[in-house]
Amino acid sequence: MSTSTSSPEQETTPAGIDRPVSPIPRSPNSSRLLDLGERFGLIALLVAIVIGFSLAQPETFATAANWRTIISSQSVIIVLALALMVPLLSGNFDLSVESVAGLASMVAAGLMARDGLPLAVACVFVFGLGIVIGLANGLLVTKFGLNGLIATLGSATIIDGLVSWYSDNTSISSGISRGLVRFGTGTVLGVPSLAIVAALIAVVVGYVVTQTPFGRRLVSIGSSGPAAELVGIRVDRMVVTSYVVSGGMSGLAGVLLLAQQGSASPGSNGIAILLPALAAVYLGASTWTPGQFNVVGTVLGLILVAVTVSGLTLTGAASWVNSVCYGCALILAVGASAWFRKKRSGA
């Protein structure tokens, strides 16, 4: 009679989050320290960065005006980050969120400026447009078996081309609803209006993800699609729905982007919006509820990156530092998640 020793295994989702299958038991003290480090490490780092820049630039960084600028500038990105997060919960990418937002911004501006349609009609139209694109992405992934990363990268490229065609490569800066622009630059009790909208969206998404069957099923699919099917979850339907939600949120983000900028220009955002959104989502997966994409962690991750970029800019750093910071944040976030998973498995 022979005996065999099984080694710890790990399961990696398409979204790049390693999940331990057979963890090696750890001592209670090391487990507790690791749990605390995972859950609150990002918060501690954020506090340290804020204190550091506040001491280095007290007259510019530690001011209400600077914090309003940071919060306002990240409002649209947080909505896009949450749009990214929804399909990622099921283990699928949606790299078209920025392109959908750009298309929604341009089409909404065109409907108001060229066609004379009211703001409400333009908003409903582009929201529906985002939903249709999300549905198409979901069907490409589920019915045609395409990898989500490739499918949405392809759709993003197509959308960018459609934006150039629709706009004739020209910006639209007049004829846009004045009320929308005033809203995009306004404040309520000193808080940017866009930030309030972003916060409300974050609360709704957080509730749906953690407190509803839809959110719990998405998490189950992300953990193990085959296991989710065995317990009766319709995986394909849930994945398609996650892409539909992502597309609708991206369409809404496009309206907020138009309100923020007061104009629509083809190709004016691109990677400058997508990269920090990705970095925020993956930073969020390494904190609060480690190993799982979550709203609180995503918001904290975005604030961390935005505060760091703001502090570096105020200290006189060159403009290219922004891109370097976003790229490093994304790499470190994915790396940190993988490292914590290995520590948990005892590897």
Secondary structure, DSSP 8 states (H G I E B T S, - for coil): ---------EEE-TTS-EEESS-----HHHHHHHHHHHHHHHHHHHHHHHHHHHHHSTTTTSSHHHHHHHHHHHHHHHHHHHHHHHHHHTT---TTHHHHHHHHHHHHHHHHHTS---HHHHHHHHHHHHHHHHHHHHHHHHTS---HHHHHHHHHHHHHHHHHHHHTT--B-SSS-HHHHHHHH-EETTEEHHHHHHHHHHHHHHHHHHHSHHHHHHHHHHH-HHHHHHTT--HHHHHHHHHHHHHHHHHHHHHHHHHHHSSB-TTSSTHHHHHHHHHHHHHHTTSSSTTS--HHHHHHHHHHHHHHHHHHHHTT--TTHHHHHHHHHHHHHHHHHHHHHHHHHT-
